[in-house]
Amino acid sequence: MASKVIITGVGIPMIIVGALMAWLWAPIQGDFQNQVELVGSTIGILGVIFFISGLFYTKEPVMH
């Protein structure tokens, strides 16, 4: 069972913010364009990792 909280609360917003940084904010920056693209793409990649981990997350019952 997937964790919708991880997917919708962390994964998707990180993907959106990373894409906006890499595609919209980076071309505006003159000297720091490469650094902004790097940070934006890193945030996007981490968002994809959180999205995928949210798909595979399940609560395991505790065995006593």
C-alpha positions in Angstrom: 0.0 0.0 0.0 1.4 3.4 -1.0 1.8 6.3 1.4 -0.1 9.2 -0.1 1.3 11.5 2.5 4.9 11.0 1.3 3.8 11.2 -2.4 1.6 14.3 -2.2 3.3 16.0 0.7 6.9 15.6 -0.2 7.5 14.0 -3.6 5.3 16.1 -5.9 6.1 19.5 -4.4 9.9 18.8 -4.6 9.5 17.8 -8.3 7.6 20.9 -9.1 9.9 23.3 -7.2 13.0 21.6 -8.8 11.5 21.9 -12.3 10.6 25.6 -11.7 14.1 26.4 -10.5 15.8 24.6 -13.3 13.6 25.9 -16.1 12.3 29.3 -15.1 14.7 30.8 -12.5 18.0 29.6 -13.8 17.8 31.4 -17.2 17.2 34.7 -15.4 20.4 34.3 -13.3 23.5 35.5 -15.1 26.6 34.4 -13.1 24.9 31.7 -11.1 22.9 30.0 -13.8 24.8 26.7 -13.6 24.5 26.5 -9.8 20.8 27.2 -9.8 20.3 24.5 -12.5 22.3 22.1 -10.4 20.3 22.8 -7.2 17.0 22.7 -9.1 17.7 19.4 -10.8 19.0 17.9 -7.5 15.8 18.9 -5.7 13.8 17.4 -8.6 15.8 14.1 -8.5 15.3 13.9 -4.7 11.6 14.5 -5.2 11.4 11.6 -7.7 13.2 9.4 -5.1 10.7 10.4 -2.4 7.8 9.8 -4.8 9.1 6.2 -5.6 9.8 5.5 -1.9 6.2 6.6 -1.1 4.9 4.1 -3.6 6.7 1.2 -1.9 6.2 2.3 1.7 4.1 -0.1 3.9 3.5 -0.3 7.6 4.9 -3.6 8.9 3.1 -5.1 11.9 5.3 -5.4 15.0 5.9 -9.0 16.0 6.3 -9.6 19.8 
